[in-house]
Amino acid sequence: MSVRACIPYADRRLHRPAAPVEAVTDEIRAIWADMIDTMEAMPGVGLAAPQIGVMLRLAVVDASAERGQAVRMANPQVLHESVKLRAHEEASPNLPGVSATIERPRAVTVRFLNAEGEVEERDFVGLWATSVQHQIDHLDGRMFVDHLSPLRRRMLVAKSAKFSRG
């Protein structure tokens, strides 16, 4: 399909919840294909539709070592999360040049509509779980920096603005 541009952090769409997907259609599958191409071009381990300006609850995740194992999700919802946390350095193409260590549950069980339009429940662990939760944050209008203190968040956003200007 094609690689799409990621919108900048200041874009209001990144800070509001995305709309639910009513059904998995060919149009939705085409958006997922573009999202996978965009994720691979970054390179990254996940992407949510709002990151490319599409305000639908769509996400893709591929934390596999060999790649080509992308999970396509519509309306993902965390059903269960582990008590044990996992720290991981997170970043976003919408906020270039910055990253931060975020602690999230090490494992999650997620319900979503899959590529066939069927309801699926799947367990994700480690980097897969981190990426799924990161994408769900995007779908809810949050970014990884929203997990930081206001001061740390302002510093990283300012650093990204300098990075973006060159």
C-alpha positions, 0 to 999 in steps of 0.5 A, spaced: 500 500 500 503 506 502 507 509 507 503 515 510 506 521 514 505 521 521 502 528 524 506 532 529 505 532 537 501 539 537 495 536 532 489 536 536 487 529 533 493 526 537 489 528 544 482 526 543 479 519 543 478 516 536 471 513 534 470 506 534 470 501 528 463 499 526 465 493 522 472 491 518 471 492 511 476 493 505 477 500 507 479 498 514 483 493 511 487 498 506 488 503 512 491 497 516 496 495 510 498 503 510 499 503 517 503 496 517 507 500 511 508 506 515 510 502 522 515 498 518 518 504 514 519 508 521 521 502 523 517 501 529 513 495 533 506 498 533 502 504 530 495 507 531 491 510 526 490 517 530 498 517 529 497 518 521 491 522 522 485 517 521 481 518 527 478 510 528 480 505 533 485 501 529 492 499 531 497 494 528 503 491 532 509 487 530 514 486 536 516 479 532 524 478 531 523 476 524 517 481 522 511 480 518 507 478 524 503 484 525 496 483 529 491 488 526 486 490 531 480 494 531 477 497 538 482 494 542 480 493 549 484 491 555 481 486 559 486 484 564 493 486 566 498 483 570 500 486 577 508 485 575 510 491 571 515 492 565 520 498 564 521 500 557 524 506 553 518 508 549 518 513 543 513 516 538 514 518 530 509 524 532 514 526 537 521 525 534 528 525 537 525 524 544 524 517 548 522 516 556 522 509 560 515 508 562 513 502 566 506 498 564 503 491 566 508 486 563 502 482 560 495 484 558 489 480 555 486 484 550 479 483 546 479 486 539 476 485 532 481 482 528 482 482 520 476 477 519 472 482 523 471 477 528 472 478 536 478 475 538 481 475 545 489 474 545 494 475 551 500 479 550 507 479 554 513 483 554 514 488 548 508 486 545 504 488 551 508 494 552 506 496 544 499 494 545 498 498 551 502 504 547 497 504 541 491 503 546 493 510 549 494 513 542 486 511 541 484 514 547 488 521 546 494 519 550 501 519 548 507 516 552 509 523 555 502 523 558 505 518 563 511 523 565 510 529 570 508 535 567 515 538 568 519 532 564 513 532 559 514 539 557 522 538 557 521 532 552 516 536 548 520 542 547 526 538 545 522 534 540 520 541 537 528 543 537 529 536 533 524 537 528 526 544 526 533 541 525 
